Amino acid sequence: LKIAASMAAIRPDHISFDAATGFIVASGGGHEDGRVSVITNDGTELWSASGIPMDGGTAIMPGGRLLVAIGREVEELDLRGDRVGVWQLPSRAFFFHRLREGRYLCAHPDGGSLAEYGTGGELLWQVDGFNHPSWVERLQNGNLLVVVVADKPKEGSEQQARGGNMEVIETSPDGKVIISRIHPR
């Protein structure tokens, strides 16, 4: 219940779980009125800052600092919420989170790509060819789970009848081989 109350106060658009620290990073709000909070798994808020533009998600760095994806930038914030560094990304980031120490996974909807970055913002890996990816997660087996915009359904098809245009794709670890597709109802 305490974690639900903490989340309700934030009304997050993005939630990431950092397995290395056991913390939850919740962020939400608009570009100008965003808020980011670090919460323990029992619901205790450890750190929070308001007035931070929110667009693409957040990740915890070693030492408790945060990386916050805002458009084409990733800002590094200290424990007081002050900016201590910034990276430039090749295109807008819509989803951004930590994989493990020193590696961050990101979806670039405008460029149709998924990418991993190092702690200094250096590109470590990228795969293109996705239709507006809005969320990505690396599974324990190494495969990627990606939410994309589905192709426009054919007139009168079952997919059109369901009304959805999103699709979940599981790919190989390199993102190049599609293993399965799910069209949520």
N, C-alpha and C positions, 0 to 999 in steps of 0.2 A: 504494500500500500504506500509506503514512503516513496518508493521509486516512481509509482504512478503519480503521486502528488508533485514530485520534482519535475516530471515530464510535463504534467498539465500546466505548470507555471511557465514553462519555456515554450510550449506548443511547437515542438521541433518539426522542421522539414527534413532534416537529416539526422540520423543516429548512427554512430559507429561504436563498436565494441573493440577495445584494445586488449587482446588476450595477454600481452606481455605485462601490462600494468593492472589488469582487472578493472579498468575504468571504462565508463561510458562517456562519450562526447556527444552532446546534443546541441544542435544549432538550428536556428530558425529566424523567421522575420524577413522583412524586405531588405532591399539593398542598403537603405539608410538606417533602418531601425532594428537591425539584426542583433541577436544575442547568442552567445556560445557559453556552455557550461560543461564542467567536468564533474561527473557524478560517480560515486562508488556503486558497486553492485547491490548495496543495501539501501541506496537512495540518498545518501548524504552528499550534498553539494560541496565540492572541495574548492571550486573556483568558478567564477562567472564574470563575464564582461558584456556590457550592452553598448549599442551604438556602433557595432562592427558590421560592415556590409556583409551579407550572407548570399552566396550564390551556389557554391559548389561543394561544400563539405569541409570537414576538419579532421585533423589527425594529431595524436599526442606524440611528441618527440621525447627522447630520453631527457631526464631532468625536469619534465613537466611542461616544457614549452609547447606551444601549439602551432600547427600550420593550418592556415585558413585559406581556402581557395575562393578567390573573388575575381570573377571574370577570367582574364588572362594572366592573373598574378596569383602567387601563393605567398601570403604574408606570414612571417614567423613572429609570434607574439611571446613575450615573457610572462611570468606568473602574474604581473599586474595588468596585463593586456596591452602593454606598450609594444610597438613594432620595433623589432631588432634586426630584421632582415627581410628580403623580398626576392622571389624568383620570377622570371618571366616565362610563361608557357606559350607554345606555338598557336594555340587557340583556346577559346573559352572552356573552362572545366565545369562540368555539371555534377560529377561525382568524384570525390577524392577521399582516400583513406589510407591508413598505414597497413602494409602487409606484414612487415617485420622490421626490425631496426634497420634503418638506412634505405628502405624501399617503400615507395608509395604508389598506389594504383589509381588511375584516373581515367574517366571517360570524357572524350572530347566530342560532343554531339555535332558541332558545326563541321568538324573535319572528318567525322565518321570513323574515329580511331580510338583505340585503347592504348594506354602507355603506362610504363613504370618509370619513376624518377628516383634518383638518389637524394640524399640529404641536402645537397647543395643545388638541387634542381636539374642536375644533369640527366639527360634522357638515357635510360638503360635498355629499354625495349619498347617497341611500338608495333602495332598491327593495324592496318587500314581496312576499309571495305564494309563497315557496319553502317546501317541506316539509322542515323541519329541516336547513338547509344546514350542512355540516360542513367544507367546503373550497371556496375560490374563488381563481381566478387570472385576471388580465386578460391576454389574448393580445396578440400584436404587432399584430393587425388591430383591436384595441379591444374585441373580443367578450369575454364572460365565460365561463369554464369553471367549472361549479359541481357539486359532489357533494352530492346530496340523498337523503333516504329516499324510495324509490319508493312509489307507491300499492300497497296490499296486492294481490298477484296473485290472479286468479280461481282457484278450486279446479280443479285438474287442468290448469292452463295451462302452457305451456312455461316461462314465467318462474318459476312455482312449482317446477317440476321442477328448474330451475337452482339454486334455493335462495337466490338473492340478493335483497336488498331495497334495494340502493343503485342509484342511477342517476346518470349524468354527463350534464349538460345544457349545451349551448352556447347562449348567448343573444346578442342584440344588445348593443351597448355600454351601453345604458341599462337592460338586464336585463329588458325588457318583452316582447320577441319571442323565442320559442324557435326556434332554427335547427335543432338536432338533439338527439336523445336516444340514449344508449347504455345498455344494461342489461348490465353486465359479468357474465361467467359465473362 
